[in-house]
């Protein structure tokens, strides 16, 4: 497991599937994800089986927060499409537990995932795509160290309109500078 101050990341389990289905069937949660329609338990079970066939470094992790004496899942995150030759990966994250939105859990989880990507996997660049209509996520990514690097104009059609997709990234050297040179690597 990867531990932070209030958050930890762990491997996803089959027992997480009902939570994922509930979160992803909530229109507010799904609004900023690349999903358009609700999904069934069977669809999520198929997704789970398919991700287990990915390289270990690309298997999603559950985001958990401490609630009393136990850790409770609140979302998930992953590095994916890792290109080892150029040491680059895309990152995806969501907090499905809406009662915990706007409390910094997503930012902390992203920082843990970045630490893992840069310090454990020795990646050089981690990037993401975020909808222009999601300013809360953009602020969170900026707090984690991401920089806006471009925009795919009208790159997504969602809810009857075209919206821009923002491209953001962080480099290993920027991570090191942000952490005061504490990074290993």
N, C-alpha and C positions, 0 to 999 in steps of 0.2 A: 504494500500500500504506500501511497505517497501522502504524507501528512503536511498540513499547513497549520495555522493558528486555530481556525474555526472550521476548516474543511478538510476532508480527505478524499482521495481518489482510489477506487478499487476496481477490480475486474467486474464486469457485469455478470449476473447470474440469471439462470432461467426464471428464478423467483421474482426478478425485477420486471418481467414482461407485463403483468397486469398493471403495474404503475405506469410504465411507458405508454401502454394503450390508453389509459385514462388521461394522462397528460396530453398526448398527441391528438386525442379526440376533442380536446378543449379548443374551441376556435381562437381564444385569446393567445394560447400557447403556440398554436400552429400558425398564427398570423405572420410571424417573422421567420418562419422556416420554409424550406423549399418543398412544402407539402400543400396539396390543394384539396384533398378529400380525406374524410375520416378513414381510419383503418380498423381492421378486425384483429382479434386475438390471433387468429391463424396467420394473418399477414405479418404480424410482429414476430410470431414464432419462426416463420420462414426467414425474416430478416436476421433474427438471432442466429439461426443455423448458418446462414451465409456469412455473417461476420466472423464466426468461429473458424472459417476457412481462410481468412485473411492472414497476412503475416502478423506475428504476435504484437509488433509495435503499432499496428493499425487497428487493433481490437478496441472498441470503445470502453471507457471506464465510467462507472457510476460516480456521481458527485454526492457525497454524504456530508451532513452537518450533525454536530453533537446536539442531541436533545436530551438533557438530563444525563443519565448514565449510558445512553445508547446512541448509536450513529444511525441516522435516518436518511435514505436516499431522497434527493431533491431534483436530480437531473442527470445528464450525462455529457460526456465530451470525448473527443478523439482527435488524434493526428491521423491523416489519411493521405493517400496518393503520395507517399514518401518517394522521392527521387534521390537515391543514395549517391549517384554520380555528382549531382549538384548540391546535395545535402539540403534539400528543400521539402517542405510538407505543407499541406493545407490543414487548418484546424476548424473544428466545428464544436459548438457548445450550446446547451440550452438548460435553463432552470425551469422545470415543469411545475414546481410547487409555488403557485402564484402568491401565497401568503408570505413567501420569503423573497419576493422581488424587491429591488431597491434597497437591499441591505448589505451589498458588497460581496455576497457569496459567489456570484458569477465572476467578478474580478479576481477574487482570491483563487477560485478554481482555475481560471485562465493562467494566472501566474504560476500555479503549481504545474500545469501542463507545459508552460513555456520552460520552466526550470528542468522538467523531465526531457523536453525536446532538445534543449541546448546543452545541458550538463550531462545527461545520461546517454542520449542518442548522438550527440555532437552534430546537430543540424546547424546550418548556417543561416537559413531563412525560413520563417514560418509566416504564412499568410492566411487571410480569410476573406470572405465575401460577406457583405452585410447590406441590407436594403436601406436606401436613403430614408425610408419612412420609419426607421428604428433608431431614433436619436439616443435612447437609453443605452442600447448596445454599443453604439459608436463611442459614447462617453466612457463606458466600461472598458472597451478595448484600448482607448487612448490612455486610461489610467494604468492599464497593464503594460503599456509601452509601445503599442502599435501606432504606426504613422499612415496617414492616407497617402496612397501612391497612385491612385487612378480611379476612374469611373467608367463603368460600362453603361453608356447612355441607353435608356429604355431596355436594359438587359433582362428584365423580368416582366411578365404579364401576370398581374395578380388582382383579383377582385375587380375585373372590368377595366383596368387601366395599366399602362406601362409605367414602370418605375425604374430608376437608376439603381445599379448595383455598385456599391463602393468596394474598392479593393484596398485592403490595409495589410501592412506587413511589419515585421520586426526582424532585425538582423542579430546574429550572435554578438557582434561588437556592440550594438546598442543595448542589448541585454546586459552585457558585462558592464558597460558604462553606467547603466541605471542601477545596477547592484553594487556599484563602487569597486568593480574589478574583483569581486568575491567569487565569481564563477570559476569552476574548474574546466580548463579546456582552452 
